[in-house]
Amino acid sequence: MSHDDQGCADYLERIVYFLDNELDEADCSVVQQHLDECGPCLNKYDLQKTVKTIVARSCSESAPQSLRERVLVEIREVQLRISEG
């Protein structure tokens, strides 16, 4: 199968739904087959999958209290610099 940018653009749009488990079984198998055959799309899929995994993990874990306090201090310092500038 040759690399076709327009076809890949369509698949990449569907990959987002694939990642969110919003495709029906028939569409899933079509997208999976395309990923198996198309290196560039597979690379983009892996990147998107990695990003979604990190975001999901970040949203479910709480930062340690010490980190939260440091971040709040930094935010306040930036706000002061902006208001004084």
C-alpha positions as CSV (number, residue, x, y, z in Angstrom):
1,M,0.0,0.0,0.0
2,S,1.5,3.4,-1.0
3,H,1.7,6.3,1.3
4,D,-1.2,8.6,0.4
5,D,-1.3,11.9,2.3
6,Q,-5.0,12.6,1.8
7,G,-5.9,9.0,2.7
8,C,-3.6,9.2,5.7
9,A,-5.2,12.5,6.8
10,D,-8.6,10.7,6.8
11,Y,-7.1,7.8,8.8
12,L,-5.4,10.1,11.3
13,E,-8.7,11.7,12.0
14,R,-10.2,8.3,12.7
15,I,-7.2,7.3,14.8
16,V,-8.3,10.0,17.3
17,Y,-11.6,8.2,17.6
18,F,-9.8,4.8,17.7
19,L,-7.7,6.0,20.7
20,D,-10.9,7.1,22.5
21,N,-12.5,3.7,21.7
22,E,-15.3,5.5,19.8
23,L,-15.1,3.4,16.5
24,D,-17.3,0.4,15.9
25,E,-15.6,-3.0,15.4
26,A,-15.6,-2.7,11.6
27,D,-13.9,0.7,11.6
28,C,-11.4,-0.4,14.2
29,S,-10.2,-3.3,12.1
30,V,-9.8,-1.0,9.0
31,V,-7.8,1.6,11.0
32,Q,-5.7,-1.2,12.6
33,Q,-4.9,-2.6,9.1
34,H,-3.9,0.8,7.9
35,L,-1.6,1.3,10.9
36,D,-0.1,-2.1,10.2
37,E,0.7,-1.1,6.6
38,C,1.6,2.6,7.0
39,G,4.7,3.5,8.9
40,P,4.2,7.3,9.1
41,C,0.6,6.9,10.5
42,L,1.8,4.2,13.0
43,N,4.4,6.7,14.2
44,K,1.8,9.4,14.7
45,Y,-0.6,6.9,16.3
46,D,2.2,5.9,18.8
47,L,2.9,9.5,19.6
48,Q,-0.8,10.3,20.1
49,K,-1.3,7.2,22.2
50,T,1.7,8.1,24.4
51,V,0.5,11.7,24.9
52,K,-3.0,10.5,25.8
53,T,-1.5,8.0,28.3
54,I,0.6,10.7,29.9
55,V,-2.3,13.1,30.1
56,A,-4.6,10.4,31.5
57,R,-2.1,9.5,34.2
58,S,-1.4,13.2,35.0
59,C,-5.1,13.8,35.5
60,S,-5.6,10.9,37.8
61,E,-2.6,11.4,40.1
62,S,-2.3,14.2,42.6
63,A,1.0,16.1,42.8
64,P,2.8,15.9,46.2
65,Q,1.9,18.8,48.5
66,S,5.5,20.1,48.4
67,L,5.4,20.3,44.6
68,R,2.0,22.0,44.7
69,E,3.3,24.6,47.1
70,R,6.4,25.3,44.9
71,V,4.2,25.7,41.8
72,L,1.9,28.1,43.6
73,V,4.9,30.2,44.8
74,E,6.2,30.4,41.2
75,I,2.8,31.4,39.9
76,R,2.5,34.2,42.5
77,E,6.0,35.4,41.6
78,V,5.1,35.5,37.9
79,Q,1.8,37.3,38.7
80,L,3.8,39.9,40.7
81,R,6.3,40.5,37.9
82,I,3.4,40.9,35.4
83,S,1.5,43.4,37.6
84,E,4.6,45.4,38.4
85,G,5.9,45.4,34.8
